Every structure is written in C-alpha cells, then in structure tokens.
C-alpha cells in the first residue's frame, strides 16, 4: 500500500499466502519471500522505502518497510501497524537483510 500510494509502484499482494501462524503457513511465506527477493537488490545501508526481511522462528517470513536510518514500519499479530527500531534487541539478531526495489525489466 505504501509503495502504491507514496511511490506509484504496484507491488504484488501476497496476503492470501499467510493463512495463520502455523508452521506450514510460515514455511509457505518463507518460500515465497525467497523467490520474490530475487526481484530486489540487496543493500547494506538502508534508506526509506527499502524492505527489511526478518527471521521468525528461524524462517525468513516477516518483512518491514524502512522509514528512516533506525526504524521500520511493519504489521504484528493483533496490531494493524507499528513502528519499531530494527536495531533493537528484539529485532537486531533477526535481520536477514535490506532490499531495494528494482524497476521491472520485463
């Protein structure tokens, strides 16, 4: 939604992939994220609108949107959206990487 409203970029919506908190659902999300991240360029220094991929229970199955040098916007269970520091003790060890959208080359 942020990419569409702020950048005019329509990204695919994968809401139907995450069915529940079951291990099967999380594994499906992780497989999709692994495939889809090939469309993004990994970067070392994130800037606003980069995506941060995070591990949950050992699987890369959670994402946030970088909003500044320290914080991300993401959705958590029971919360519509929240802003948190990605270098906080809760998230720092879970960071898989930061990714920047690559313009569709097709």
Phi, psi and omega in degrees: 000317181296315180300318181293312185285325184264328185243353182069025181248123177268109176265155178298149178256120182249025184303328183289345181287319180275102183270316181199187181273015181291157179298322179298317180293316180296322178294322178295318177298315181298318178297316179296317180296322179297318179291314186288333182292347175294340179275359184240151178263125177288138180231153180272324182246106183286151174233166178309140181084354171290158179256140175248126177260138187230147177271139172228124183052038176084353180253138174280094187218019179223144181225152175224168179246122180293129179248340173197192186296345185233339192241156177228152172258131177205172181250134176239156179306125179084359181231132179301308176201157181211155176247127180218160176280126182283348176264008179290160178305328181293327188246334189308313182283351181265351184292122175272321179169172178247141185225143180244137181298132175258129179304134180306124183265002183279000000 
